[in-house]
Amino acid sequence: MLRRAFEHESEMIRRWRNHPRVREASFTTHEIGEAEHAKWWAGAMADATRRILVYEHEGVPSGVVNFFDHDAEARRAGWAFYLDVDGLGARGELFAAWLTVEGEAIGYAFGELGVETLRCEVLAHNAAVRTLHRRNGFVEVGSYTRPVDGTEEFVLVMELVRPGAPA
């Protein structure tokens, strides 16, 4: 289940984001401090083109889905997600959550947000997420390089078009 994130969950979300496995797959890999996170949180909550959602797995808050650059007129949005690696891992539910969260995000984007094109960007070395996206119908539509910790990293741009959307 996806639901809006609450203010009191901000620190929990920061903790999940700072997990080493999440940072390794992110464009910014340093540990996010309280002040940096507070600034991001305030901006995200005030941004009409963004939604920060908590993913609940088996009724337990277990991850974050971040929709951004939502353009209602163009019917598109970007998205990203990360999970509570430690919590889900301790419960033996990490793999199941990986398989479920993406489907819920796609359903939310095509339903609640009304988008027809959902876009994401993935570090090329993140084969597991690229495979997950492909399994859910995302296709690679472009690529570019960007600095990550001072090293140029190859990034793949992937999109999923809602079935039945006009071409």
TAPETA-V489098 format. One line per field, one symbol per residue. ss: DSSP state (H for helix, E for strand, - for the rest). phi: phi as a letter, one per 40 degrees, with the letter a starting at -180 (. if undefined). A space follows every 50 residues. Layout:
BEGIN
ss=???
phi=???
END
This chain:
BEGIN
ss=-EEE--HHHHHHHHHHH--HHHHH---------HHHHHHHHHHHHH---- EEEEEEE--EEEEEEEEEEEE----EEEEEEEE-HHHHHH---HHHHHHH HHHHHHHHHH------EEEEEEE---HHHHHHHHH---EEEEEEEEEE-- EEEEEEEEEEE------
phi=.baccbdccdcccccccccdcccccbcbbccccdccccccdccccccccb bbbccbbfgbdbibbbcafcbcccfaabaaaabcdccccccgbccccdcc cccccccccccdcgcbbbbabbcdcccccdcdccccgcbcbiaabacbfg bcbcbbcbbbbddgccc
END
